[in-house]
Amino acid sequence: MKTFITTLFLVSSLFGFATDKWLHDYDKALSLAQKEQKNIYLFVGADKCHFCKRFKETTLSQKKVIKKLRQNYILLYLSRDRHFIPKKFQRFGVPRHYFLDSEGKILFESFGVLEPAGFFTLLDEADLNADN
């Protein structure tokens, strides 16, 4: 039983850290985006948000989603409970998804929990808006 509980804790903790390796500083993300000539994907969430947790568990835990994001974007997660969020971004109605250019201009935005297929559609829409 002890082994089962330990295993369950370890597996569940993997989901909770989906965005831990992301940047958590807007200015650093801008600097890195300019250096790497990439756009930014900003995920605004909250620590105790059920919908944010669900989005992390169902979508951001998928290797193919993260691979595509890392390929094309600088990844930035800002929790309204822990991080500074510039005024131009909504802090409520999370999860929120922003696609920014390397200067911080909002190219596309959306909100809500998205399954992987829906998130890929969102990425396609963001790419179309980035091209305009």
Number of C-alpha atoms within 10 A of each C-alpha: 6 7 8 9 10 11 12 11 11 11 11 12 11 11 17 15 15 19 17 10 10 17 17 21 14 19 12 12 25 22 13 17 21 17 10 12 15 18 26 29 24 25 24 24 26 22 13 10 14 13 17 21 21 17 22 20 18 14 22 22 18 13 10 13 17 15 10 12 17 15 10 15 22 25 21 22 24 24 20 16 12 11 14 12 18 11 7 8 14 17 18 11 13 21 25 20 22 21 26 23 21 21 13 16 13 18 19 19 17 14 14 13 21 20 15 17 11 12 17 17 12 18 19 12 14 19 16 12 13 15 7 6
